[in-house]
Amino acid sequence: MSGEVAANTRDADGGGEQSQNAASYLRELPRDFQEAVDEARRLLNHDPTIGGWDGFGEEHGTHMEQVQTHAATLATNIRSGASRVSSTDQSAEDDFTDGRAQAPIDGFQHLNPNIQVNR
């Protein structure tokens, strides 16, 4: 154990990057889904015919768009979270000098103003 307390923001950001890559693969998901529905309709366009392709494609196409949007949002949130944690870590590190916390001028009174200090 190193004795350090910090978040592994490199791994967190790496996870965000992987999520962005996955989201990029889903960018064309709605179009690909619609093409698959159109191809199925074309291949099955014989007796006995099957109806409902338009409704099916529209209903589930909307879900494909939502999946795409959620994937992109997830990737953005992971990377943003990693960035915020890194910023917080840096700020906390700046509050320490030579391994000692810089005590506030009023000691612990900033935590509870009712604390009486005897000087």
C-alpha positions as CSV (number, residue, x, y, z in Angstrom):
1,M,0.0,0.0,0.0
2,S,1.5,3.3,-1.0
3,G,0.0,5.4,1.8
4,E,-1.6,7.7,-0.7
5,V,-5.3,8.4,-1.0
6,A,-6.4,9.3,-4.5
7,A,-8.8,8.3,-7.2
8,N,-7.4,6.5,-10.3
9,T,-8.5,9.0,-12.8
10,R,-6.5,7.6,-15.6
11,D,-8.5,4.3,-15.4
12,A,-11.7,6.3,-15.1
13,D,-10.9,8.4,-18.1
14,G,-9.9,5.2,-20.0
15,G,-13.3,3.7,-19.2
16,G,-14.9,6.9,-20.6
17,E,-12.8,6.6,-23.7
18,Q,-13.9,3.0,-24.2
19,S,-17.5,4.1,-23.7
20,Q,-17.0,6.8,-26.3
21,N,-15.6,4.2,-28.7
22,A,-18.7,2.0,-28.1
23,A,-21.0,4.9,-28.6
24,S,-19.3,5.7,-31.9
25,Y,-20.2,2.2,-33.1
26,L,-23.8,2.9,-32.2
27,R,-23.9,6.2,-34.1
28,E,-25.4,4.5,-37.2
29,L,-27.6,2.1,-35.2
30,P,-31.0,3.7,-36.1
31,R,-30.1,3.8,-39.8
32,D,-28.7,0.2,-39.7
33,F,-31.8,-1.0,-38.0
34,Q,-34.1,0.7,-40.5
35,E,-32.1,-0.8,-43.4
36,A,-32.5,-4.3,-41.7
37,V,-36.3,-3.8,-41.4
38,D,-36.5,-2.7,-45.1
39,E,-34.4,-5.7,-46.2
40,A,-36.6,-8.1,-44.2
41,R,-39.7,-6.5,-45.8
42,R,-38.2,-6.9,-49.2
43,L,-37.2,-10.5,-48.7
44,L,-40.6,-11.4,-47.2
45,N,-42.6,-9.6,-49.9
46,H,-44.4,-12.7,-51.2
47,D,-47.6,-14.6,-50.3
48,P,-48.5,-15.0,-47.6
49,T,-47.5,-11.4,-46.9
50,I,-46.5,-10.1,-43.5
51,G,-47.8,-6.6,-42.6
52,G,-46.8,-4.2,-39.9
53,W,-43.2,-3.5,-41.0
54,D,-43.7,0.3,-40.9
55,G,-45.1,0.3,-37.4
56,F,-42.4,-2.1,-36.2
57,G,-39.7,-0.1,-37.8
58,E,-40.9,3.2,-36.4
59,E,-41.5,1.9,-32.9
60,H,-38.2,0.1,-32.5
61,G,-36.3,2.7,-34.5
62,T,-37.1,5.2,-31.8
63,H,-35.6,2.7,-29.2
64,M,-32.5,2.5,-31.3
65,E,-32.2,6.3,-31.3
66,Q,-32.6,6.2,-27.5
67,V,-29.9,3.6,-27.1
68,Q,-27.5,5.7,-29.3
69,T,-28.3,8.8,-27.2
70,H,-27.8,7.0,-23.9
71,A,-24.5,5.5,-25.0
72,A,-23.2,9.0,-25.9
73,T,-24.5,10.5,-22.7
74,L,-22.9,7.7,-20.6
75,A,-19.5,8.2,-22.3
76,T,-19.7,12.0,-21.7
77,N,-20.7,11.5,-18.1
78,I,-17.9,9.0,-17.4
79,R,-15.2,11.3,-18.8
80,S,-16.7,14.4,-17.1
81,G,-16.8,12.5,-13.8
82,A,-13.1,11.5,-14.2
83,S,-12.2,15.1,-14.9
84,R,-14.1,16.4,-11.9
85,V,-12.4,13.8,-9.6
86,S,-9.0,14.7,-11.0
87,S,-9.7,18.4,-10.3
88,T,-10.9,17.6,-6.8
89,D,-7.8,15.4,-6.2
90,Q,-5.5,18.2,-7.4
91,S,-7.3,20.8,-5.2
92,A,-7.0,18.5,-2.2
93,E,-3.3,17.9,-2.9
94,D,-2.8,21.7,-3.1
95,D,-4.3,21.9,0.4
96,F,-1.4,19.8,1.8
97,T,2.2,20.8,2.2
98,D,4.9,18.4,3.1
99,G,2.3,15.8,4.0
100,R,0.7,18.0,6.7
101,A,-2.8,19.5,6.3
102,Q,-2.9,23.2,6.5
103,A,-5.2,23.9,9.5
104,P,-7.7,26.6,9.1
105,I,-7.0,29.7,11.3
106,D,-9.9,29.0,13.5
107,G,-9.1,25.3,14.0
108,F,-12.3,23.3,13.9
109,Q,-14.7,26.1,14.5
110,H,-15.4,26.3,10.7
111,L,-17.1,22.8,11.2
112,N,-19.2,23.9,14.2
113,P,-19.4,27.6,15.2
114,N,-20.5,26.5,18.7
115,I,-17.1,25.1,19.6
116,Q,-15.4,27.2,22.3
117,V,-11.7,27.9,21.8
118,N,-9.7,28.5,25.0
119,R,-6.6,30.6,24.2
